[in-house]
Amino acid sequence: MRDLNKVPLTSLRAVEAAGRLGTVVKAAEELGVTSGAVSQRIHKAEEALGLPLFKRTSKGLLLTPSGADIMPLLTRGMSDLASAVSLLDPSRDNCLTISVAPIFASRWLVWRLRKFNDLYPHIRIRIDPNVNLLNPDHDDVDACVRVGCGGWSNVTSELLLEQRVFPVCTSEMAARLSSPQDLASVPIIRENECLHGWSEWLAAFDLTPELLNDGPTYADGSLCLDAAMTGQGVFMAWETLACDAVHAERITAPFPQRMETGAKYWFVTGRERSRKKIVSLFRSWLKSELSDSIRDWTSG
């Protein structure tokens, strides 16, 4: 630990920011200092360590082999320090940051947060739209909602809901579908050329995806759902993301069967953040709301 005394923390922060961002200017913006100050701090670090950490080029900074070796450790260390400080910040006691996939945020969560706000008006919610699995003990989030098989290391994951899928389309197109075999006669909407969920759903009727027609392709599941609402074809939708549209009769399910895909919704927390009371409150509310939203539209 005494080796740390050789290099000021401000110099290590400058090295990490410049290495991650690639330029002194961007590092200065992030750190809230001048470019000259960043350059001086990097120079102090290199002088103290006795070796260069960057190559200066016309395109910016390039890490030397030594700089590249220490960069992942520096980034992790700065993240740990930031987490330690934030855990002691009293203002965080009533602020909850939740990381969720953008489509889940826009199609489901944002429409229900008012209910949580009404129950807990003292808690401020911040939504981080992100699909990457984050570790709440090392990133600036309190919890993540993720879809997958679970079993992730270094985090705590609690099952929220099984992911189920079902075909959706307009009522006009549904009138052409008296049996699953009739899907061969309508356009099938694809997300990124993928037929996610179709194999599981069709297998219940001894059918395979080979019977499906071509159809429009979109790079985003939300756009696929919009395309189905406008009559462009049939889309295999996630139950949670389409339930509100079905309930509002903007779209319909031509067949009642909903199939599990093997993936599940998980509430992911770090070992430290999971003990926060507001995290527990949000988790309980989310589980209840997910269950209610599915039951509401399937029952009526």
Sequence and secondary structure as in RCSB ss.txt:
>XXXX:A:sequence
MRDLNKVPLTSLRAVEAAGRLGTVVKAAEELGVTSGAVSQRIHKAEEALGLPLFKRTSKGLLLTPSGADIMPLLT
RGMSDLASAVSLLDPSRDNCLTISVAPIFASRWLVWRLRKFNDLYPHIRIRIDPNVNLLNPDHDDVDACVRVGCG
GWSNVTSELLLEQRVFPVCTSEMAARLSSPQDLASVPIIRENECLHGWSEWLAAFDLTPELLNDGPTYADGSLCL
DAAMTGQGVFMAWETLACDAVHAERITAPFPQRMETGAKYWFVTGRERSRKKIVSLFRSWLKSELSDSIRDWTSG
>XXXX:A:secstr
 GGGGGS HHHHHHHHHHHHHSSHHHHHHHHTS HHHHHHHHHHHHHHHTS  EEEETTEEEE HHHHHHHHHHH
HHHHHHHHHHHHT GGGGGEEEEEE HHHHHHTGGGTHHHHHHH TT EEEEEE  S   TTTSS SEEEEEE  
  TTSEEEEEEEEEEEEEB HHHHTT SSGGGGGGS B EETTB TTHHHHHHTTT  GGG     EESSHHHHH
HHHHTTS BEEEEHHHHHHHHHTTSSB SS   EEEEEEEEEEE TTGGG HHHHHHHHHHHHHHHHHHHHHHH 
